[in-house]
Amino acid sequence: MKFLNHNIILAGFAIMAGCARPQPSLVSAAVPPTAIAIYVDGPVIKPGMLELNPPLTIEHAIKQAGGIHPLESDWVHSARVERRDGHKDRVRRKSWSKFVLQDGDRLHIPRE
């Protein structure tokens, strides 16, 4: 067999005219999770749209939004999550680390 003017990729190596050099492997690798988009509003430092990797909890989303404003922290006891399908949940602060958000959720932090 002659391979003089052809490039062959085999098990992560490119063979070019008899010279092998490392190349990205063709073996399947773990695919990172697809980012989800949520909207955060209320007394957070940076309200707005966030694109983050799942699993994403309310606690993670608030941290990514800069946290709750220090002057408002004592007044925040729950969060409201509105799903794309219109379903609404009220989540107490102690459960923020367990409640997983979904793509398209709107997270509102009310001042109570």
C-alpha positions in Angstrom: 0.0 0.0 0.0 1.2 3.5 -0.8 0.1 6.5 1.3 2.5 9.1 0.0 0.1 12.0 -0.7 -2.7 11.0 1.6 -3.4 11.9 5.3 -4.6 9.1 7.5 -5.9 9.6 11.0 -5.6 6.4 13.1 -6.2 6.2 16.9 -5.4 9.8 17.5 -2.4 10.1 15.3 -2.1 11.7 11.9 0.2 9.9 9.5 1.5 12.2 6.8 4.0 10.8 4.4 5.4 8.5 7.0 5.6 11.1 9.8 3.2 10.6 12.8 2.2 13.5 15.0 -0.4 13.7 17.8 -3.8 14.9 16.8 -7.1 15.1 18.6 -8.5 11.6 19.1 -11.4 10.3 17.1 -12.5 8.3 20.1 -15.7 9.5 21.6 -15.4 11.7 24.7 -17.8 12.8 27.3 -19.9 15.7 25.9 -20.2 18.6 28.3 -23.8 19.4 29.3 -25.7 22.0 27.2 -26.1 25.3 28.9 -29.5 26.3 30.0 -30.9 29.9 30.1 -32.8 31.3 33.0 -33.8 34.8 34.0 -33.1 36.1 37.5 -34.7 39.2 39.0 -35.3 40.7 42.4 -32.7 42.0 44.9 -29.7 40.3 43.3 -26.5 42.2 42.4 -26.7 41.4 38.6 -30.3 40.6 37.6 -30.9 39.4 34.1 -30.4 36.4 31.8 -27.9 33.7 32.8 -26.6 30.8 30.7 -25.2 28.1 32.9 -24.5 24.4 32.8 -26.9 22.0 34.5 -27.6 20.8 37.1 -28.4 24.3 38.2 -30.0 25.0 41.6 -31.6 28.2 42.8 -28.5 28.6 45.1 -26.1 28.4 42.1 -28.2 30.8 40.0 -28.2 33.4 42.8 -24.4 33.1 43.3 -23.9 33.6 39.5 -26.1 36.7 39.7 -23.8 38.2 42.2 -25.7 37.1 45.3 -28.5 38.8 47.1 -27.8 42.5 47.8 -26.5 42.8 51.4 -29.1 45.3 52.4 -31.9 43.0 51.3 -30.6 39.7 52.6 -32.6 39.7 55.8 -35.8 40.2 53.9 -35.5 37.4 51.5 -37.0 34.1 52.7 -38.2 32.4 49.5 -37.9 32.3 45.7 -40.5 32.0 43.0 -39.9 29.9 40.0 -42.0 30.1 36.9 -41.6 27.3 34.3 -42.0 27.7 30.6 -45.3 25.8 30.8 -46.7 28.4 33.3 -46.3 26.2 36.3 -45.2 28.2 39.4 -43.3 27.1 42.5 -42.6 28.9 45.7 -39.3 27.6 47.2 -38.3 28.3 50.8 -34.7 29.5 51.3 -33.6 26.4 53.1 -34.4 24.3 49.9 -32.6 26.5 47.4 -29.7 24.1 47.2 -32.0 21.2 46.3 -34.4 22.8 43.8 -33.1 22.2 40.2 -33.9 24.8 37.6 -34.7 24.0 34.0 -34.1 25.8 30.7 -36.4 28.8 30.3 -37.2 29.2 34.0 -37.8 32.6 35.4 -36.4 33.0 39.0 -37.9 35.8 41.0 -36.5 36.6 44.5 -39.2 38.6 46.3 -38.6 40.9 49.2 -40.9 39.7 52.0 
